Amino acid sequence: MTVVGEELTAELAALAAGVSGVPEAEAEVLADRPDGTVVRSGALVAKAHAPDTDREALAVRLAVAAHPLLRGILLAPLPAPAAPAPLTPSPAPFTASLLRGRPVTTWPLGEPVDRQEPDGAPWEDAAVLLARLHAVPPHALPSPLPPMRGPAKAARAVARMAAGAPSPAAGTVLRAWARLPDWARDEAPQPRADTLCHGDLHLGQLVRHPVPGGPWRLIDVDDLGIGDPAWDLARPAMWFATGLLDPDAWTRFLGAYRAAGGRAVPADGDPWPSLDVPARALTVQSAALAVVRAAREDRPLDEVEQDLTAACARIADVS
């Protein structure tokens, strides 16, 4: 962690402690990445978003998460805390900006998925929450709703990889990326932009609230917006297609989504015409991040990372 990163984390912990009333020494760093630093203090979580966050779009996303139509689907943010130094105040109701150039939001504590119990992963709950999210009428929500950022995140991952040292694996990933349609590379509008989407669905985006044992809720609205709902199913679809997700888990997830009236795929029959492009894009994104991670750690690709790049080779070779 850089000196600036350490200072940001310390100031975020002090903010969280000041709002929660818990001693600062008990603050816990939950995540510290370029796209988000997250600190827990008691029953409160404070997040410093990425420095290049679009603050206006974030304000809309937060207002959506707090909207009554999203109650029971998305975890709602807490009102912005007072803005003592080094925060500067913001007119947005849920965003206290800025802390070292990064918008800060506060949230109630949630209980995450237990990574040590993969057989208990809440795939059906995730599917039902997605179906409910996709059914929310966009016209009834705060506007202007930004686009769902799934394709933008994929493009950013590939750009990060391309900016690093060249390698055979990177070349394979880039060839697969070139085979995707322009909208999946964030080079054109999404063709089906009619649905409220999460934009970055994985099991780390689920928590129980209230703690402990409350119902599951979706978290992290940084990529929330209007887009193709199939993108929200693409990561588990990609994991299934590459052998990283048990077929039974995929069947339960897809079945629960369909039973809940999800509109990303047909109610029955083959779902892959809808899922194919987003699943390929998530495969490329995951492989790009794997190549970046391996290069940063100065090691060869591990078995899972090799599976991802092998899937990219198959994408690249499709005629």
C-alpha positions as CSV (number, residue, x, y, z in Angstrom):
1,M,0.0,0.0,0.0
2,T,1.3,3.5,-0.9
3,V,1.6,6.3,1.6
4,V,-1.4,8.0,0.0
5,G,-3.3,4.7,0.2
6,E,-2.5,4.4,3.9
7,E,-3.5,7.9,4.6
8,L,-6.8,7.4,2.7
9,T,-7.6,4.3,4.6
10,A,-6.8,5.9,7.9
11,E,-9.0,8.9,7.1
12,L,-11.8,6.7,5.9
13,A,-11.6,4.7,9.1
14,A,-11.7,7.9,11.2
15,L,-14.8,9.0,9.3
16,A,-16.5,5.7,9.8
17,A,-15.7,5.6,13.5
18,G,-16.9,9.2,13.9
19,V,-20.3,8.4,12.3
20,S,-20.7,5.0,14.1
21,G,-19.4,6.1,17.5
22,V,-17.1,3.1,17.6
23,P,-13.5,3.7,18.6
24,E,-11.3,4.2,15.5
25,A,-8.9,1.5,16.6
26,E,-11.7,-1.1,16.1
27,A,-12.2,-0.1,12.4
28,E,-11.6,-3.0,10.0
29,V,-10.4,-2.6,6.4
30,L,-12.6,-4.9,4.3
31,A,-11.1,-4.0,0.9
32,D,-8.4,-1.7,-0.5
33,R,-8.4,-1.7,-4.3
34,P,-7.9,1.1,-6.8
35,D,-11.6,1.0,-7.6
36,G,-12.8,1.0,-3.9
37,T,-11.5,1.2,-0.4
38,V,-14.0,-0.1,2.2
39,V,-13.8,0.2,6.0
40,R,-16.2,-1.2,8.6
41,S,-16.8,0.5,11.9
42,G,-19.4,-1.2,14.1
43,A,-22.6,-1.6,12.1
44,L,-21.5,0.9,9.5
45,V,-19.5,0.6,6.3
46,A,-17.8,3.5,4.6
47,K,-16.6,3.3,1.0
48,A,-14.2,5.6,-0.9
49,H,-15.0,5.1,-4.6
50,A,-12.6,5.2,-7.5
51,P,-11.0,8.6,-8.2
52,D,-12.4,8.8,-11.7
53,T,-16.0,8.1,-10.5
54,D,-18.7,10.1,-12.3
55,R,-20.1,11.8,-9.3
56,E,-23.4,12.8,-11.0
57,A,-24.0,9.2,-12.2
58,L,-23.1,7.9,-8.7
59,A,-25.6,10.3,-7.1
60,V,-28.4,8.9,-9.4
61,R,-27.3,5.3,-8.7
62,L,-27.5,6.0,-4.9
63,A,-30.9,7.5,-5.3
64,V,-32.1,4.4,-7.2
65,A,-30.7,2.2,-4.4
66,A,-32.7,4.3,-1.8
67,H,-35.9,4.3,-3.9
68,P,-38.9,2.4,-2.4
69,L,-39.2,0.3,-5.6
70,L,-35.8,-1.2,-4.8
71,R,-36.6,-2.0,-1.1
72,G,-35.8,-5.6,-0.5
73,I,-33.6,-5.9,-3.6
74,L,-30.7,-3.5,-3.1
75,L,-29.1,-2.5,0.2
76,A,-30.0,1.1,0.6
77,P,-27.2,3.7,1.4
78,L,-27.2,5.7,4.6
79,P,-27.6,9.5,4.4
80,A,-24.3,11.3,3.9
81,P,-22.5,12.0,7.2
82,A,-21.5,15.5,8.2
83,A,-18.5,16.7,6.3
84,P,-15.6,17.4,8.8
85,A,-12.2,18.0,7.3
86,P,-10.8,16.5,5.2
87,L,-14.2,15.9,3.5
88,T,-15.8,18.6,1.4
89,P,-19.6,18.7,1.5
90,S,-21.8,17.5,-1.3
91,P,-25.4,18.5,-2.2
92,A,-26.2,14.8,-3.1
93,P,-28.2,13.2,-0.3
94,F,-26.0,10.1,0.1
95,T,-22.5,11.2,-1.1
96,A,-20.0,13.0,1.1
97,S,-17.3,14.2,-1.3
98,L,-14.5,14.3,-1.5
99,L,-11.9,12.4,0.5
100,R,-8.5,12.7,-1.3
101,G,-10.4,13.1,-4.6
102,R,-12.7,10.1,-4.0
103,P,-16.4,10.2,-3.3
104,V,-17.4,8.6,0.0
105,T,-20.6,6.7,0.7
106,T,-21.8,5.0,3.9
107,W,-23.9,1.8,4.2
108,P,-25.3,-0.4,6.9
109,L,-23.3,-3.5,7.6
110,G,-24.2,-6.7,5.8
111,E,-23.2,-10.3,6.3
112,P,-21.4,-11.6,3.2
113,V,-21.5,-15.0,1.6
114,D,-19.4,-17.5,3.4
115,R,-16.6,-18.4,1.0
116,Q,-15.7,-21.4,3.1
117,E,-19.1,-23.0,2.4
118,P,-19.4,-23.2,-1.4
119,D,-22.3,-25.7,-1.3
120,G,-24.3,-23.1,0.6
121,A,-23.8,-20.4,-2.0
122,P,-27.2,-18.6,-2.4
123,W,-27.5,-19.0,-6.2
124,E,-31.3,-19.2,-6.1
125,D,-31.6,-16.1,-3.9
126,A,-29.2,-14.2,-6.3
127,A,-31.4,-15.2,-9.2
128,V,-34.6,-14.1,-7.6
129,L,-33.1,-10.7,-6.7
130,L,-31.9,-10.2,-10.3
131,A,-35.3,-11.1,-11.6
132,R,-36.9,-8.6,-9.3
133,L,-34.3,-5.9,-10.2
134,H,-34.9,-6.5,-13.9
135,A,-38.7,-6.0,-13.4
136,V,-38.4,-2.5,-11.9
137,P,-39.8,0.0,-14.4
138,P,-36.9,2.4,-15.3
139,H,-39.3,5.3,-16.0
140,A,-40.4,5.3,-12.4
141,L,-36.8,5.9,-11.1
142,P,-34.6,8.9,-10.6
143,S,-33.2,10.1,-13.9
144,P,-31.2,10.4,-16.0
145,L,-30.3,6.7,-15.4
146,P,-26.7,6.1,-16.5
147,P,-25.9,3.1,-18.7
148,M,-25.0,-0.2,-17.1
149,R,-21.2,-0.3,-16.9
150,G,-20.6,-4.0,-17.6
151,P,-19.1,-3.4,-21.1
152,A,-17.1,-0.5,-19.8
153,K,-15.6,-2.6,-17.0
154,A,-14.6,-5.3,-19.6
155,A,-13.0,-2.7,-21.8
156,R,-11.1,-1.3,-18.8
157,A,-9.8,-4.8,-17.9
158,V,-8.5,-5.4,-21.4
159,A,-6.9,-2.0,-21.6
160,R,-5.1,-2.7,-18.3
161,M,-3.8,-5.9,-19.7
162,A,-2.8,-4.4,-23.0
163,A,-0.8,-1.7,-21.2
164,G,1.4,-4.3,-19.4
165,A,4.2,-6.5,-20.6
166,P,3.2,-8.5,-23.7
167,S,2.8,-12.3,-23.3
168,P,1.3,-15.2,-25.3
169,A,-1.7,-15.3,-22.9
170,A,-2.3,-11.5,-23.4
171,G,-2.2,-12.0,-27.2
172,T,-4.8,-14.8,-26.9
173,V,-7.1,-12.6,-24.8
174,L,-6.8,-9.7,-27.2
175,R,-7.7,-11.9,-30.2
176,A,-10.8,-13.1,-28.3
177,W,-11.7,-9.5,-27.5
178,A,-11.5,-8.5,-31.2
179,R,-14.1,-11.2,-32.0
180,L,-16.7,-9.6,-29.8
181,P,-19.3,-7.2,-31.2
182,D,-18.6,-3.5,-30.7
183,W,-21.3,-3.0,-28.1
184,A,-19.8,-5.7,-25.8
185,R,-16.4,-3.8,-26.1
186,D,-18.1,-0.5,-25.0
187,E,-17.6,0.9,-28.5
188,A,-21.3,1.3,-29.3
189,P,-24.6,1.6,-27.4
190,Q,-26.0,-1.6,-26.0
191,P,-28.6,-2.9,-28.4
192,R,-31.0,-3.8,-25.6
193,A,-30.9,-0.9,-23.2
194,D,-34.3,-1.2,-21.6
195,T,-33.7,-2.8,-18.2
196,L,-32.4,-1.8,-14.9
197,C,-29.2,-3.9,-14.4
198,H,-26.7,-4.5,-11.6
199,G,-23.8,-4.6,-14.0
200,D,-21.3,-6.7,-11.9
201,L,-23.1,-9.6,-10.4
202,H,-21.1,-12.2,-8.5
203,L,-21.5,-13.8,-5.1
204,G,-19.4,-11.0,-3.5
205,Q,-22.3,-8.6,-4.3
206,L,-24.7,-10.3,-1.9
207,V,-25.1,-9.7,1.8
208,R,-27.6,-10.6,4.5
209,H,-29.2,-7.6,6.1
210,P,-29.9,-7.0,8.9
211,V,-27.1,-8.9,10.5
212,P,-27.1,-11.7,11.4
213,G,-29.3,-13.9,9.2
214,G,-31.4,-11.3,7.5
215,P,-32.6,-11.7,3.9
216,W,-30.2,-11.4,1.0
217,R,-29.7,-8.1,-0.7
218,L,-27.6,-7.0,-3.6
219,I,-24.8,-4.4,-2.9
220,D,-22.4,-2.2,-4.9
221,V,-24.2,0.2,-7.2
222,D,-21.1,1.5,-9.0
223,D,-22.1,-0.3,-12.3
224,L,-25.9,0.0,-11.9
225,G,-27.8,1.3,-14.9
226,I,-29.8,0.7,-18.0
227,G,-28.7,-2.1,-20.3
228,D,-29.1,-5.7,-21.4
229,P,-30.2,-7.8,-18.4
230,A,-28.4,-10.8,-19.9
231,W,-25.1,-9.2,-18.7
232,D,-26.2,-9.8,-15.1
233,L,-26.4,-13.6,-15.8
234,A,-23.2,-13.7,-17.8
235,R,-20.7,-14.3,-15.1
236,P,-22.3,-17.5,-13.7
237,A,-23.1,-18.5,-17.3
238,M,-19.4,-18.1,-18.1
239,W,-18.3,-20.0,-15.1
240,F,-20.6,-22.8,-16.1
241,A,-19.4,-22.8,-19.7
242,T,-15.7,-22.9,-18.6
243,G,-16.3,-25.7,-16.0
244,L,-15.8,-23.4,-13.0
245,L,-19.4,-23.7,-11.8
246,D,-21.1,-26.9,-11.0
247,P,-23.8,-27.7,-13.5
248,D,-26.4,-28.2,-10.7
249,A,-25.7,-24.8,-9.3
250,W,-26.1,-23.2,-12.8
251,T,-29.4,-25.2,-13.3
252,R,-30.7,-24.0,-10.0
253,F,-29.7,-20.4,-10.7
254,L,-31.2,-20.3,-14.2
255,G,-34.4,-22.1,-13.0
256,A,-34.9,-19.8,-10.1
257,Y,-34.4,-16.7,-12.4
258,R,-37.0,-18.1,-14.9
259,A,-39.4,-19.1,-12.1
260,A,-39.3,-15.5,-10.8
261,G,-40.2,-14.1,-14.2
262,G,-36.7,-12.9,-15.2
263,R,-36.7,-11.2,-18.6
264,A,-33.1,-11.6,-19.6
265,V,-33.7,-15.0,-21.2
266,P,-36.8,-16.8,-22.7
267,A,-39.1,-18.5,-20.1
268,D,-38.0,-21.9,-21.5
269,G,-35.8,-23.4,-24.1
270,D,-32.2,-22.5,-24.9
271,P,-31.0,-19.5,-23.0
272,W,-27.7,-19.2,-24.9
273,P,-28.7,-17.0,-27.8
274,S,-29.3,-14.3,-25.2
275,L,-26.3,-15.1,-23.0
276,D,-23.6,-16.0,-25.5
277,V,-22.1,-12.5,-26.2
278,P,-22.2,-11.3,-22.5
279,A,-20.7,-14.6,-21.3
280,R,-17.9,-14.4,-23.9
281,A,-17.2,-10.8,-22.8
282,L,-17.0,-11.8,-19.1
283,T,-14.7,-14.6,-20.1
284,V,-12.4,-12.2,-21.8
285,Q,-12.6,-9.7,-18.9
286,S,-11.8,-12.4,-16.3
287,A,-8.9,-13.7,-18.4
288,A,-7.5,-10.2,-18.8
289,L,-7.6,-9.5,-15.1
290,A,-6.0,-12.9,-14.5
291,V,-3.1,-12.0,-16.8
292,V,-2.7,-8.7,-15.0
293,R,-2.7,-10.4,-11.6
294,A,-0.2,-13.0,-12.6
295,A,2.2,-10.4,-14.1
296,R,1.9,-8.2,-11.0
297,E,2.7,-11.2,-8.8
298,D,5.5,-12.3,-11.2
299,R,4.2,-15.9,-11.5
300,P,2.8,-18.1,-14.2
301,L,-0.9,-18.5,-14.7
302,D,-2.6,-20.9,-12.2
303,E,-4.9,-23.7,-13.3
304,V,-8.1,-21.6,-13.2
305,E,-6.4,-18.7,-15.1
306,Q,-5.2,-21.2,-17.7
307,D,-8.8,-22.4,-18.1
308,L,-9.9,-18.8,-18.7
309,T,-7.2,-18.2,-21.4
310,A,-8.0,-21.5,-23.0
311,A,-11.7,-20.4,-23.2
312,C,-10.4,-17.2,-24.9
313,A,-8.5,-19.3,-27.4
314,R,-11.8,-21.0,-28.3
315,I,-13.6,-17.7,-28.6
316,A,-10.8,-16.3,-30.9
317,D,-10.9,-19.4,-33.1
318,V,-14.7,-19.4,-33.7
319,S,-15.3,-18.7,-37.4
